[in-house]
Amino acid sequence: MCERMFKTVHTRVLSADDPAALREAGRLLAAGELVAVPTETVYGLAADAGNPGAVRKIFEVKGRPQDNPLIVHIADLEMWAPLVEELPKEALTLAEAFWPGPLTIILKKSGRVPMETSAGLDSVGVRFPSHPAARAVIRAAGCPLAAPSANLSGSPSPTSAKHCFDDLCGRVPLILDGGDCGVGIESTVVSLVGEPVVLRPGAVTAAALSKTLGRPVPVSAAATKPLEAGATAASPGMKYRHYSPKAKVTLVEGTAEAFARLLDRAEEGTFGLVFEGEDALTKRPCVVYGKSGDPASQARGVFAALRELDGRGAKRVLARCPEERDGAGLGVYNRLLRAAAFEVIRADSFGT
């Protein structure tokens, strides 16, 4: 048992490769409990999406704001239709192209989706994950699963079972260990309620969606700017400060050399969040989050790096801004912007 103020259950960590563990996960979920489950994007904190009481536990355990909607995960296309009012042609086209995979599609919800799951909205986001353990758990539970990231609300998303354990030990009965997540950031969210629009960028790019649908699919301004006061969040990751370590994060534009000079002048307790090889340019401690010019490696490493900064006692973090801020790089840029509460400076114009 873990020593936590929030101590309600004994938390077990079992291998996602163990069929008995998958069956146990399904049993717990069918009984209204929560289970942390690996997916290809990040680990999810799963509950029966049709059980309002189980869904409320997600918000309680995470400390999640009640107006932040959840994504529903399915294990086959037959699970999709009962969750929504209708399946338009464009939704089916996207599903054929990108499912199973890291794409969430928002449509008008049916009456079978509780208001707790949709956070009071008349729409619901649905995803068909590619991770075999995630699909096996859904099948074992016998129902679609609501599953936001398996962390405490606001902290960096978990990409390993250890991250889940660090946040949720004593709060959930079971964590399934499926290794490190292959994608590393949450799914792309596209809304088909009205004109198509990307609400949260991820591994599936707006360009790929546009090519598939044969018409432009723009990215919401909220991907790179704070949501306007009073606006409704139609997708997770739009409204609140997210993905943040305990340290204050500032995102820094500029060359690696200019960044290193800025970091060297920073106060004690400041760490750099940098690309591979750039830690050699500075005397300050650094954590690497991927390769320069390689958004996929940055996505796989960014959340683990943010968590490592907490583990090493960083008080302040200066983070290298991704060079690519559209396409595949937009998802990483979006996560770092929110971790930094949208504070962005230039390395050559900031005095410390």
C-alpha positions in Angstrom: 0.0 0.0 0.0 1.3 3.5 -0.9 1.6 6.3 1.6 -0.8 8.9 0.3 -3.3 11.3 1.8 -5.7 10.0 -0.7 -5.6 6.3 0.4 -8.6 4.3 -0.6 -7.4 1.2 -2.4 -4.4 -1.1 -2.8 -2.9 -0.5 -6.3 -1.6 -3.4 -8.2 0.6 -3.2 -11.3 0.2 -6.2 -13.7 1.5 -6.9 -17.1 -0.7 -6.0 -20.0 0.7 -9.1 -21.8 -0.9 -11.4 -19.2 -4.4 -12.6 -20.3 -5.4 -13.0 -16.7 -4.5 -9.4 -16.0 -6.6 -8.3 -19.0 -9.6 -10.3 -17.7 -9.2 -8.8 -14.2 -9.2 -5.3 -15.8 -12.4 -6.1 -17.6 -14.0 -7.5 -14.4 -13.1 -4.3 -12.4 -14.3 -2.0 -15.2 -17.6 -3.9 -15.5 -18.0 -3.5 -11.8 -17.7 0.3 -12.0 -14.1 0.6 -11.0 -11.2 2.4 -12.6 -8.2 0.9 -14.4 -5.1 2.6 -15.9 -4.7 1.2 -19.4 -1.9 1.6 -22.0 -2.7 3.0 -25.4 -0.4 4.0 -28.2 -0.7 7.7 -27.3 -0.6 8.0 -23.5 -1.9 5.8 -20.6 -5.7 6.3 -20.0 -7.7 6.2 -16.8 -10.6 4.0 -17.9 -14.1 3.6 -16.7 -17.3 2.3 -18.3 -18.4 5.2 -20.4 -22.1 4.4 -19.9 -21.9 4.3 -16.1 -22.3 7.8 -14.7 -21.1 6.7 -11.2 -17.9 5.2 -12.6 -17.3 8.3 -14.8 -17.6 10.5 -11.8 -14.8 8.6 -10.1 -12.5 9.6 -13.0 -13.1 13.3 -12.2 -12.7 12.7 -8.5 -9.5 10.6 -8.7 -7.8 13.0 -11.2 -9.1 16.2 -9.7 -10.4 17.0 -13.1 -12.7 20.0 -13.8 -16.2 18.8 -14.4 -16.6 20.8 -17.7 -13.6 19.0 -19.3 -15.2 16.3 -21.6 -13.9 12.7 -21.9 -13.0 10.7 -24.9 -14.8 7.3 -25.4 -12.7 4.4 -26.6 -14.0 1.5 -28.7 -12.6 -1.8 -29.8 -14.5 -2.2 -33.1 -16.6 0.0 -35.4 -19.9 -1.7 -34.3 -19.4 0.0 -30.9 -19.5 3.5 -32.5 -23.0 3.9 -34.0 -24.9 3.5 -30.6 -22.8 6.3 -29.2 -23.8 9.0 -31.7 -26.9 10.4 -33.5 -25.6 9.4 -36.9 -22.4 8.4 -38.7 -21.9 10.8 -41.6 -19.9 9.8 -44.7 -16.9 12.0 -43.7 -16.7 10.3 -40.3 -16.6 6.9 -41.9 -14.0 8.1 -44.4 -11.7 9.3 -41.6 -12.3 6.1 -39.6 -11.4 4.0 -42.6 -8.2 6.0 -43.1 -6.9 6.5 -39.6 -8.5 3.8 -37.3 -7.3 2.1 -35.3 -5.0 4.9 -34.4 -4.4 8.3 -32.7 -7.5 10.1 -34.0 -10.6 11.2 -32.0 -13.7 12.1 -34.0 -16.4 14.3 -32.4 -20.0 13.9 -33.4 -23.4 14.7 -31.9 -23.9 12.1 -29.1 -26.8 9.7 -28.6 -28.8 9.4 -25.4 -26.6 6.4 -24.4 -23.7 8.7 -23.5 -24.2 10.2 -20.0 -23.8 13.9 -19.5 -21.0 13.0 -17.1 -19.0 11.6 -19.9 -19.6 14.5 -22.3 -19.2 17.1 -19.6 -22.7 18.4 -20.4 -22.1 18.8 -24.1 -24.4 17.4 -26.8 -21.4 15.9 -28.6 -18.9 13.1 -27.8 -15.4 12.3 -29.0 -14.8 8.6 -29.9 -11.5 6.9 -30.6 -10.5 3.4 -31.8 -7.0 2.8 -30.3 -4.4 0.7 -32.0 -2.7 -0.6 -28.8 -3.7 -4.3 -28.6 -4.0 -4.2 -24.8 -6.4 -1.2 -24.9 -8.6 -3.1 -27.3 -8.4 -6.3 -25.3 -9.5 -4.5 -22.1 -12.5 -2.9 -23.9 -13.5 -6.3 -25.1 -13.0 -7.8 -21.7 -15.1 -5.1 -20.1 -17.8 -5.5 -22.7 -18.4 -1.8 -23.1 -16.9 1.4 -24.5 -14.5 3.0 -22.1 -14.2 6.7 -21.1 -10.4 7.3 -20.6 -8.7 10.6 -20.2 -4.9 10.5 -19.4 -4.1 8.4 -16.3 -2.5 11.2 -14.3 -3.5 13.9 -11.8 -5.2 16.7 -13.6 -2.7 19.3 -15.0 0.4 17.2 -14.6 2.4 15.8 -17.5 0.5 13.0 -19.2 1.8 9.4 -18.4 3.6 7.5 -21.1 4.7 4.6 -18.8 3.1 2.5 -16.1 5.6 4.1 -13.6 4.2 7.6 -14.4 0.7 6.3 -13.6 1.9 4.7 -10.4 3.6 7.9 -9.3 0.3 9.8 -9.7 -2.4 7.2 -8.9 -0.9 4.9 -6.4 -3.6 4.4 -3.7 -6.3 5.9 -5.9 -7.0 3.1 -8.4 -7.0 -0.7 -7.9 -5.1 -1.7 -11.1 -2.5 -0.3 -13.5 -1.7 -2.4 -16.6 1.9 -2.1 -17.7 2.2 -2.1 -21.4 5.6 -0.5 -21.7 6.3 3.0 -23.1 3.7 4.6 -25.4 4.7 4.6 -29.0 3.2 8.0 -30.0 3.7 9.8 -26.7 1.1 12.6 -26.9 -2.6 12.5 -26.9 -4.7 11.8 -30.0 -5.6 14.4 -32.6 -9.2 15.6 -32.0 -11.3 16.6 -35.1 -14.8 17.8 -34.7 -17.3 17.0 -37.4 -20.1 18.9 -35.6 -20.5 21.6 -38.3 -17.5 22.2 -40.5 -14.5 20.0 -39.8 -11.9 21.5 -37.5 -9.0 20.2 -35.5 -9.5 21.1 -31.9 -6.4 19.3 -30.5 -3.4 18.6 -32.7 -1.6 15.3 -32.5 0.1 12.6 -34.7 -2.6 12.7 -37.4 -2.1 16.1 -39.0 -4.6 18.6 -40.3 -2.9 18.2 -43.7 -3.6 14.4 -43.7 -7.2 15.0 -42.7 -7.6 17.6 -45.4 -6.2 15.2 -48.0 -8.4 12.4 -46.9 -11.6 14.5 -46.9 -10.7 16.4 -50.1 -11.3 19.8 -48.4 -9.5 22.0 -45.9 -9.6 21.0 -42.3 -8.3 24.0 -40.3 -6.8 23.9 -36.9 -8.6 25.8 -34.1 -6.9 29.0 -32.9 -7.2 27.5 -29.4 -4.4 25.1 -30.4 -1.8 27.9 -30.0 -3.7 30.5 -28.0 -5.7 30.5 -24.7 -9.4 29.7 -25.1 -11.4 32.9 -24.7 -12.9 33.6 -21.3 -16.3 31.9 -21.0 -15.8 29.7 -24.1 -16.9 26.1 -24.0 -14.2 23.4 -24.3 -15.5 21.0 -26.9 -12.4 18.8 -26.5 -10.0 17.8 -23.8 -6.8 19.9 -23.7 -8.4 23.2 -24.7 -9.4 25.1 -21.6 -7.0 24.5 -18.7 -3.3 24.6 -18.0 -2.1 21.1 -18.8 1.0 18.9 -19.0 2.8 21.0 -16.4 5.6 20.0 -14.1 5.8 21.7 -10.7 8.5 24.1 -12.0 7.6 27.3 -14.0 8.1 26.6 -17.7 9.0 29.2 -20.3 9.1 28.3 -23.9 12.1 29.9 -25.7 12.5 30.6 -29.4 15.9 31.0 -31.1 19.0 29.1 -32.0 20.5 26.5 -29.8 23.5 28.8 -29.2 21.4 31.7 -28.2 19.3 29.4 -25.9 22.5 28.2 -24.2 23.7 31.7 -23.5 20.3 32.6 -22.0 20.3 29.4 -19.9 23.8 30.1 -18.6 22.6 33.5 -17.3 19.6 32.1 -15.6 19.2 31.9 -11.8 20.1 28.8 -9.8 17.6 26.1 -10.0 16.9 26.6 -13.7 17.0 23.6 -16.0 17.0 23.4 -19.7 14.6 21.3 -21.8 16.6 20.7 -24.9 17.2 18.6 -28.0 19.7 15.8 -28.2 23.3 17.0 -28.1 22.4 20.5 -27.0 23.1 19.8 -23.3 26.8 20.0 -24.2 26.4 23.7 -25.0 25.6 24.9 -21.5 26.9 24.6 -18.0 23.3 24.3 -16.6 21.6 21.0 -16.0 19.4 19.9 -18.9 16.9 17.2 -19.8 16.6 16.0 -23.4 13.2 15.5 -25.0 14.0 14.4 -28.5 16.0 15.1 -31.6 16.1 18.5 -33.3 13.9 18.4 -36.4 12.3 15.1 -35.4 8.7 15.7 -34.1 8.0 12.0 -33.6 11.0 11.6 -31.2 10.0 14.9 -29.4 6.5 13.6 -28.9 7.7 10.3 -27.5 10.0 12.1 -25.1 8.3 15.4 -24.0 6.1 14.1 -21.1 8.7 11.9 -19.6 11.2 14.8 -19.8 8.8 17.1 -18.0 8.3 14.5 -15.3 12.1 14.1 -15.0 12.5 17.8 -14.4 10.3 17.4 -11.3 12.2 14.4 -10.2 15.5 16.4 -10.4 14.1 19.3 -8.4 13.9 22.0 -11.1 12.5 25.3 -9.9 12.3 26.9 -13.3 12.5 25.4 -16.9 13.6 27.1 -20.1 12.3 24.9 -22.9 13.6 24.8 -26.5 10.8 25.6 -28.8 10.2 23.0 -31.6 11.4 24.2 -34.9 8.4 22.7 -36.7 5.2 24.3 -35.4 2.7 23.0 -38.0 2.2 19.5 -39.3 3.6 16.8 -37.1 5.4 19.3 -34.8 2.2 21.2 -33.9 1.2 18.6 -31.4 4.4 19.0 -29.4 4.3 22.7 -29.7 0.7 22.7 -28.4 1.7 20.6 -25.3 4.7 22.8 -24.5 2.6 26.0 -24.9 0.1 24.7 -22.4 2.8 23.5 -20.0 4.3 27.0 -20.2 0.8 28.7 -19.8 1.5 30.2 -23.2 4.6 32.2 -22.0 7.0 32.3 -25.0 10.1 34.5 -25.2 13.0 34.9 -27.7 16.4 33.8 -26.5 18.1 37.0 -27.8 15.7 39.5 -26.3 15.1 38.3 -22.7 17.2 39.5 -19.7 17.5 37.5 -16.5 
